[in-house]
């Protein structure tokens, strides 16, 4: 049996009337994700590399494992919730609220970052989602270890 690590991203756009649009895709884990995971297995101190931040941007370049940042980061914030939905899985949920968060941009990319805000763990592009005060965006990122 082959072991590995992979991820899945779900983006939900919700308007003020409650209408929902979902976009789902596998995501690209970076080389840093593999490096950090390997160091975690042997107990190295990774406090500053724990995944706790989330970013969005406006670039639509196809993600690669070599990516070190989003193509055009326009907003970064703390992940709202981290859960463990099943053995070997971790889920990161981030909400961009109606009124102020990342308004005025047509968002096309998302990324998970470490506590230091500079180490990119995963990156994915998605269909353009205009963000303004009429829309709330929910990003749910599931990482699975097999």
N, C-alpha and C positions, 0 to 999 in steps of 0.2 A: 504494500500500500504506500502511495506517495503522500508525503506530508507537505503542507504549504501554508501560505497566508494569502488571502484575497479579500477584496472589499466590494461593497455594493452601496451606491448612493441613490437616495430617493429625495427629490425636490418637489415640494408641494407649494403652489401659488394659490393663495386664498384671497378673494376680494371681500369687501365689506358686506356683501349680501350672502357670503358663505359659499359661493361657487368655487370649486376646486379644480385645479389642473395638476396632474402628477406627471413627473418625468423620472424614470428609473433607468439606471445603467450600472454595469460593473465599473469599478474605478481602477486607477493606476496607482499602485503603491510605489514609492520612490526607493532608490538605493539606500537612502537614509533609514527607511522603515526596516529594511533587512538588517542593516548595521545595528540599529538600536535594539531590535529583537534579539539578535545574537548576543549582544552585551548583557541584556536582561537575563538571559538564560544562565549566565555565570555569576550573577549577583553584583555586577558593577553598579556604582552609584549613578543613576540616570535622572536624578531629581529635576534638573533643568531640561531634560529631554522627554518628560512625560507629556503626552498629547492632551492639551487643555485649551488650545486656541483654534479658531476657525476663521478663514478668510474668504472673501469673494472678490472677483475681478471681472474685467471686460475683455480679456483676450480669448480667442477660440483656437489657438494653436493646439494641435493634438498633443496630449500629455505623454511624457516618456518617463522611464524610471530614473533618468538622469536629472530631471527637473529639480531645481533648488528653491524655486519660488513660483508663485503664480505669474503669468505673463504680464498682467497689469493689475496688481493688488490695489483695490480702492477702499476696502474696509476690513478690519480685523477685530475680533472680539473673543471673549471667553466662550467656550462651549457651555450651553445652558445646563444640559444634563448628560451624565454618563451612566449607562446601565449595562447589565450583563444578561441578555435575554435567554441565553442557553449556554451550556458548557462550551468553552473555547470561543466565545463570541463577546465582543464589546461593541456597544452602540453609542454614538455621539449625536446629540440632537442640539441644533442651534436654530433660533428663531430671529428673523429680521422683522421687527414690528412695523406697523402701519406708518406711524407718524414721522419718524426721523431716520431710521437706520438705512444707510446706503441709498437714500432717495436720489433720483436724478440720473441713475445709471441703468443701462441695459446689461444685466449681469449674465455672463456666459461661462464662468469658471468658478470652482470652489476648491478649497484646500484645507487639510488638517495640519496644524502646526504644534510644535512643542511649546512648553511653558515659556521658553525664552523668546518665542514669537518669530524665530528666524529659521528653525529647522523644519522643513516641509516633509511630512510623513506620507501624505497622499494628495493627489491632484486629479480633478476631472473637469471636463468641459460639458456643457449642456446647452440646450436650445436657449436662445436669448429670452430673458425674462425682464421686462421693464420694471424697475422698482420705483414706486412713488407712494404717496400717503394713502392710496386706494388699495394697496396690496401688502399682504404679509407673506413672507416666504419662510417655509420650514425645511430645513436640511436635516436628513437623518442618514448617518453614515455608519454602516455595519462592517466591522472587520472580523473575519472568521479565520481561526487557526484550525487546520485539519491534520 
